[in-house]
Amino acid sequence: QLVAYEVKRMRAEEGNKQKILRHIKELAEKLYKNENPYPAVTMHKVQKPTEGCHLRLHQKPFPRLDEGTVQWIIDQATAKLQTAPPAVKAEKKCMVPSGPPIAAIMDRNGNALANSARRLEVVRNCISYVFENKMLEAKKLFPAVLRAMKGRAARHCLTQELNLHVQQNRAVLDHQQFDFIIRMMNCCLQDCTAMDEHGIAAALLPLVTAFCRKLSPGITQFAYSCVQEHV
């Protein structure tokens, strides 16, 4: 509804802090009411007896309860419950128009999609530098690549790029290349969630059995030996 109806109002309020705050307050109240549709029920507090009250003289005996009166009160409450409306409100469904395109809202703050595309570009560039042995350039981009791994799109991009290099028969790496690729894979798997198990993690499986380095004549270390501890 905000996207559909409120864009003009939000634009008109820009620069006026008081109006923006009032708008936020209204929104907050709506959200709160949506989560808490029923007012809190006030509980009757029964006071605890004070210490040593049982030692007092002139104690009034507890009044004898009349069985008929008690039963009448219970019957009254039961009858009320039976005629009471159901506790849960029936959900009203309504169609909300799509409103202006999302770009119209985001043009002032810069486009989120452009940000995402830049991150993927950084991942691709860094991997290219590693395979071209331009280690200084790769090192500069490396922190940004590890930050980008928080997003699923970047993790997916990593598996795709590495797969392309395997297909080009570039799976045997030198020690520095191997170290860079392992660190990327570890970071990628570390940020994976259970939802990524059959996507990102599954895509990495054939890659970790392909990438390797020669430790000495006749001895080859594969990438899986460095990433196999991940759940």
C-alpha positions in Angstrom: 0.0 0.0 0.0 2.9 2.3 0.7 4.4 1.7 -2.7 1.0 2.1 -4.3 -0.3 5.2 -2.6 2.3 7.0 -0.5 5.1 7.8 -3.0 3.8 11.3 -3.8 3.3 12.0 -0.1 6.8 10.8 0.8 8.3 13.0 -2.0 6.3 16.0 -0.8 7.6 15.5 2.8 11.3 15.4 1.8 13.3 17.9 3.8 10.5 18.4 6.4 11.6 16.4 9.5 8.4 17.0 11.5 6.2 15.7 8.7 8.4 12.7 8.1 8.4 11.8 11.8 4.6 12.2 12.0 4.3 9.9 9.0 6.6 7.3 10.6 4.6 7.5 13.8 1.3 6.8 11.9 3.0 3.8 10.2 4.3 2.5 13.5 0.8 2.7 15.0 -0.7 0.8 12.0 2.0 -1.9 12.3 1.5 -2.2 16.0 -2.3 -2.5 15.7 -1.8 -5.1 13.0 0.4 -7.2 15.4 -1.7 -6.5 18.5 -5.4 -6.4 17.4 -6.8 -7.0 20.9 -6.2 -4.6 23.9 -4.4 -6.1 26.8 -6.8 -7.6 29.3 -6.4 -6.0 32.8 -5.8 -8.6 35.4 -7.3 -8.2 38.9 -4.4 -8.4 41.4 -5.2 -10.2 44.6 -3.1 -8.8 47.4 -0.9 -11.2 49.4 -1.5 -11.3 53.1 1.2 -9.5 55.1 3.8 -11.3 57.2 2.6 -12.4 60.6 -1.1 -11.8 59.8 -1.9 -15.3 61.0 -0.8 -14.3 64.5 -3.4 -11.5 64.8 -6.3 -11.8 67.1 -9.9 -11.1 66.0 -9.5 -13.0 62.7 -12.7 -13.0 60.7 -13.7 -16.5 59.7 -13.8 -17.0 55.9 -17.5 -16.7 54.8 -19.3 -19.9 53.8 -19.8 -20.0 50.1 -23.3 -20.7 48.8 -23.2 -23.6 46.4 -26.2 -22.3 44.4 -24.7 -18.8 43.9 -21.4 -20.2 42.7 -23.1 -22.5 40.2 -25.3 -19.6 39.0 -22.1 -17.5 38.3 -20.5 -20.4 36.4 -23.7 -20.9 34.3 -23.8 -17.2 33.5 -20.2 -17.2 32.3 -20.7 -20.3 30.2 -23.7 -18.8 28.5 -21.8 -15.7 27.7 -18.9 -17.7 26.2 -21.3 -19.7 24.0 -22.8 -16.5 22.5 -19.6 -14.6 22.2 -18.2 -14.0 18.7 -15.1 -16.0 17.7 -11.9 -14.5 19.1 -10.0 -14.4 15.8 -11.0 -11.7 13.4 -11.9 -12.8 9.9 -9.1 -11.7 7.6 -10.2 -9.2 5.0 -8.5 -9.7 1.7 -8.1 -6.8 -0.7 -6.4 -6.1 -4.0 -3.7 -3.4 -3.7 -2.6 -1.8 -7.1 1.0 -2.3 -8.0 1.7 1.4 -7.9 4.7 3.1 -9.6 7.7 0.9 -10.6 10.3 0.4 -7.9 12.9 2.4 -9.8 10.7 5.5 -9.3 11.2 5.2 -5.5 14.9 4.2 -5.6 16.2 6.7 -8.1 17.2 9.1 -5.3 19.1 6.6 -3.3 20.8 4.9 -6.3 19.6 1.6 -7.7 20.0 -1.5 -5.6 20.2 -3.6 -8.7 23.1 -1.6 -9.9 24.8 -2.3 -6.6 24.2 -6.0 -7.0 25.6 -6.0 -10.5 28.7 -4.1 -9.3 29.3 -6.8 -6.6 29.0 -9.6 -9.2 31.5 -7.7 -11.5 34.0 -7.5 -8.6 33.7 -11.3 -8.0 34.2 -12.0 -11.8 37.2 -9.6 -12.0 38.9 -11.0 -8.9 38.6 -14.6 -10.2 39.9 -13.5 -13.6 42.9 -11.8 -12.0 43.7 -15.0 -10.0 43.7 -17.2 -13.1 45.7 -14.6 -15.0 48.2 -14.5 -12.2 47.7 -10.8 -11.5 47.9 -11.4 -7.8 48.3 -7.7 -6.7 45.0 -6.7 -8.4 43.3 -9.8 -7.0 44.5 -8.9 -3.5 43.0 -5.4 -3.8 39.6 -6.8 -4.7 39.7 -9.8 -2.3 38.1 -8.1 0.8 35.2 -6.8 -1.3 34.7 -10.3 -2.8 34.5 -11.9 0.7 32.0 -9.2 1.8 29.9 -9.9 -1.4 29.7 -13.6 -0.5 27.0 -12.6 2.1 24.6 -12.4 -0.9 23.3 -15.5 -2.6 23.8 -14.0 -6.1 27.5 -13.5 -5.5 27.8 -17.1 -4.2 26.0 -18.4 -7.3 28.3 -16.2 -9.5 31.4 -17.7 -7.9 30.3 -21.3 -8.7 29.5 -20.3 -12.3 32.9 -18.5 -12.9 34.9 -21.4 -11.4 32.9 -23.8 -13.5 33.9 -21.9 -16.7 37.6 -22.2 -15.7 37.3 -25.9 -15.1 35.8 -26.3 -18.6 38.8 -24.5 -20.0 41.1 -27.1 -18.4 42.5 -24.5 -15.9 41.9 -26.6 -12.8 45.6 -27.2 -11.9 46.7 -24.2 -9.9 49.9 -22.9 -8.4 50.1 -22.4 -4.6 49.0 -18.8 -4.5 46.1 -19.3 -6.9 45.0 -22.4 -4.9 45.1 -20.4 -1.7 42.9 -17.6 -3.2 40.3 -20.1 -4.6 40.2 -22.1 -1.3 39.5 -18.9 0.7 36.7 -17.9 -1.6 35.2 -21.4 -1.4 35.4 -21.5 2.4 33.8 -18.0 2.7 31.1 -19.0 0.3 30.3 -22.2 2.2 30.5 -20.4 5.5 27.7 -18.0 4.5 25.5 -20.7 3.0 22.2 -21.4 4.7 20.2 -24.7 4.7 18.4 -23.3 1.6 21.7 -23.3 -0.4 22.5 -26.9 0.4 21.0 -28.2 -2.9 22.1 -25.1 -4.9 25.4 -23.4 -4.1 26.9 -26.3 -2.0 25.8 -28.9 -4.6 27.3 -26.7 -7.4 30.6 -26.5 -5.5 30.9 -30.3 -5.1 32.2 -31.1 -8.6 34.5 -28.0 -8.4 36.2 -29.1 -5.2 37.1 -32.4 -6.8 38.5 -30.6 -9.9 40.7 -27.8 -8.6 44.1 -29.0 -7.4 47.8 -28.2 -6.9 50.9 -30.3 -7.3 52.7 -30.6 -3.9 55.6 -32.6 -5.3 56.1 -35.1 -8.2 53.3 -37.6 -8.0 51.5 -35.9 -5.1 48.4 -33.8 -5.8 46.2 -32.0 -3.3 42.5 -31.4 -4.3 40.4 -28.5 -3.0 38.0 -30.7 -1.1 40.7 -31.5 1.4 40.5 -27.9 2.5 36.7 -27.3 2.5 35.3 -30.6 3.7 34.7 -29.5 7.3 31.6 -27.5 6.4 28.2 -28.9 7.3 
